[in-house]
Amino acid sequence: MSSSIEESPIINSDIEHDVTSSHRNLIEAEPVEETTGWIKSRTVLGIMGFLGFASVYAMRVNLSVAIVAMVNSTAPVPTNTSLDVCPVGPVSNNSVPQRPGDFNWTVEQQSVVLGSFFYGYVLTQIPGGRIAEMYGGKLVYGLGIFFTAFFTLLSPVAAYTDISFFIAVRALAGLAEGVTYPAMHAMLARWIPPLERSKFAAFVYAGSNIGTVITLPISGWLCTLEWGGGWPLCFYIFGGIGVVWFIFWLLLVFDTPQRHPRICPKEIEYITRCIGPHEDKPSMAIPWLKFLTCVPLWAILIAQCGQAWVFYTQFTELPSYMNNILHFDIVSNARLSALPYLTAWIGGILLCIFADWTLAKGWISRLNSMKLWNTVSAFIPAFGLLGIAWAGCDRISVILLLCIASTFGGAAYAGNQMNHIDLSPQFAGTMYGITNAASNICGFMAPYVVGLIIKPEQQTLGQWREVFYLAAAIDLGANLFYLFFASTDEQDWSRPDNDDMTAPAPVESILFPES
């Protein structure tokens, strides 16, 4: 049985005076907050962060719906005569007439268009986190969403101009959005007490799920309208919402509690007692070599890669499975595609509230809590995929298993997702950028590997079982590595009074290691 107080080899008298250490809260009872006012300043941060992710994901996924209305022709649908498939059900009437699109893009061109966003998205993860650490996350996060909105508004014009221009604009939107997650991570390290981080992160980051749930059906409806050309409205409306959000973000949110002009004195006192005061001091140079040799950071990275593989398999490839194997009609497929995002949002918040509650009660140490919930977020989605593999042609079971897997996948926010802050509050944004970039690269590999397994002209249940087995094995193996090597101990290179880490960081240290 684990102790309610986690032992750390670096606990000593220096930590009592270390303003960046969150481990103080593991050896002392967290103070009770007595904030006055009708809403806390960090609650405003959470709401605006939630709406920001909802907005930016709306601009991210709208193309997946709009492209159906944009293209005029696609490759012919392959026939499947194999016996290892599900029978085709009765054909339903489609009440919405299919209109010809404006562009004659090939299937290969459509794939490049859909993937162009991610070409830029991976590149700004690490710089975005580092800049947020050095100069604050408010403008980094806000401008990331603003420029994503700008390029989204430009998208229809770019598409009508030339497909290459459109691809470039989508890649630039990805560059802008790539800074959002690391920047928010850096802000949470400065604003949120340790015992609130799991549920707070689950709420803020779950804005991406709500944005997707809302955007998919609305974009489908907008594409059927005659006014405004139909599909361009998907870009104009959601891009406009992003610009409006940016204005409110500038007015309501600040980099640190100490810089907030309207924060309640008792709230800032509570935050300061929990995580220490933030001081405007020269930033430390990035210890790249320390990152490379930090086994707990590798544990986070590998765990996120495994979860990303399952995520991309579920949400990128399962629609194809439901269409080609289970033979869902287009309308039903579109409606069901939003359902797992909704269950992921609900499950993630509820599970993380429970996780923080058990921590506050002292029933489990922080390290064991992260290992437990990371295991939940890996095992249940993995076995959900195995269940889908053996559900065969049972449509109800497949949808039910998909929703269950998505629900418990949200437990990752109480697992590895906030682990970076424990290892080093000073470099939380940079480290999140590293692991998020790596996990997205692994995520891009998943559809490619699926394409090697699945034969488009002859898809079978057996082929798809191999896809699901592989995804489950990768996720479970990654979680096993996390169980063995994860840690919540703040690393010795995190603190500015250690070795040669006290030198001010030059601008080039954002991308280059210290000599």
Secondary structure, DSSP 8 states (H G I E B T S, - for coil): ---SS---TT-SGGGGG-TT-STHHHHS--------SSS-HHHHHHHHHHHHHHHHHHHHHHHHHHHHHHBS----------SSS---------SS-----SB---HHHHHHHHHHHHHHHTTTHHHHHHHHHHH-HHHHHHHHHHHHHHHHHHHHHHHHH-HHHHHHHHHHHHHHHTTHHHHHHHHHHHHS-GGGHHHHHHHHHTHHHHHHHHHHHHHHHHTT-SGGGSTHHHHHHHHHHHHHHHHHHHHH--SSGGG-TT--HHHHHHHHHHH--------B---HHHHHT-HHHHHHHHHHHHHHHHHHIIIIIHHHHHHHTS---HHHHHHHHTHHHHHHHHHHHHHHHHHHHHHHHTSS-HHHHHHHHHHHHHHHHHHHHHHHHHHTT-HHHHHHHHHHHHHHHGGGGGTGGGHHHHH-GGGHHHHHHHHHHHHHHHHHHHHHHHHHH--TTS--HHHHHHHHHHHHHHHHHHHHHHHHH---S--GGGSTTSTTTTSB--GGGGTS---
